[in-house]
Amino acid sequence: MTTNLYHQAIAQTLQTQYNLYPLLFFANGTLYLSEGKLQDFNRDEFINSVVQSFNNSLQQLGEKPGNQPEYNRKTQRFENYVFTFWTVAQLLDFLKANSQGKVKPGWFQEYLQKRFNSYFKDAFGDQEKFQELFHIEPTRDRDPNFAEKWAAVNRYLGGILNLLRDVYLSPDEDWVKVIPWLCQPLHLSPSLQTSLTESASIFNRAGTP
């Protein structure tokens, strides 16, 4: 698909700027025909125009109705190629739209139990310490509104963290740059930031809290 867009970008640039039209197509090239005298050819300007046309085509492809980026909700990661077709703003809007969802009563407690049966025990010790660290009252599990908000933030922040780690602050497999970058605008306490940094390897395997 990208190869076809690339050839289309070349053809469009030659037609609009140099009045050249494709006449014969070969396996290793295309013969173009001009209506008159060939204009002065500037190699750098031509390449820049082709690149701009190609990028515009990719952008339009990503904006077509019904198109959605490939996103693994379990690992909270986009496929790397999506950054060719979608802007950061579009990916953040996608995360926002796909973070909301209903959860059943008791979801939060089941969620913690599942995490502590796998990776969170090494990071936080037990659920009581985890709830103390994040200032969570045990009875909040009975509030479906709280659980839905926690689930939404979990999904949204998980996607954002991986966007930062995989693309904009990469390589950053251990979140050395990601966590301080995110903690500052969220005004997280130094103790919580330290705990998150120390538990980065856990989150890499289990996902965000």
Residue pairs with C-beta under 8 A, 6 or more apart in sequence:
2 58
2 84
5 54
5 57
5 58
5 61
6 50
6 54
7 30
8 53
8 57
9 50
9 51
9 53
9 54
9 57
10 50
11 22
11 30
12 53
13 46
13 49
13 50
13 53
14 20
14 21
14 32
15 21
17 39
17 46
17 49
18 34
18 38
18 39
18 41
19 34
19 35
19 36
19 39
20 32
20 33
20 34
20 38
21 32
21 33
21 34
21 35
22 30
22 31
22 32
22 33
23 31
23 32
23 33
24 30
24 31
25 31
58 84
58 85
59 85
59 87
61 67
61 85
62 85
62 86
62 87
62 90
63 90
67 85
68 94
69 78
69 79
69 82
69 85
69 86
69 90
69 91
69 94
70 78
70 79
70 81
70 82
71 77
71 78
71 79
71 82
71 94
71 98
71 159
72 78
72 79
73 98
73 155
75 162
75 207
76 155
76 158
76 159
76 161
76 162
76 207
76 208
77 159
77 162
77 166
78 91
78 159
78 162
78 163
78 166
80 166
82 91
83 167
86 94
88 163
88 168
91 159
91 163
92 160
92 163
95 155
95 156
95 159
95 160
96 156
98 155
99 151
99 152
99 153
99 155
99 156
99 159
100 148
100 152
101 148
101 151
101 152
101 155
102 148
103 144
103 147
103 148
103 151
104 144
105 142
105 144
105 147
106 141
107 144
107 147
107 151
108 140
108 141
108 146
108 147
108 150
109 141
111 150
111 151
112 120
112 127
112 130
113 127
115 206
115 209
116 124
116 126
116 127
116 130
118 206
119 202
119 205
119 206
120 130
120 202
120 206
120 209
122 202
123 198
123 199
123 202
124 130
124 133
124 199
130 136
130 209
131 137
131 138
133 192
133 195
134 192
134 209
140 146
140 147
141 147
154 207
154 208
154 209
157 182
157 208
158 207
158 208
160 182
161 175
161 178
161 182
161 203
161 208
164 172
164 178
164 181
164 182
165 172
165 173
165 175
165 178
169 177
169 178
169 181
172 178
173 204
174 200
174 201
174 204
175 196
175 197
175 200
175 203
175 204
176 197
176 200
179 193
179 196
179 197
179 200
180 193
180 197
183 192
183 193
183 196
188 196
196 203
203 209
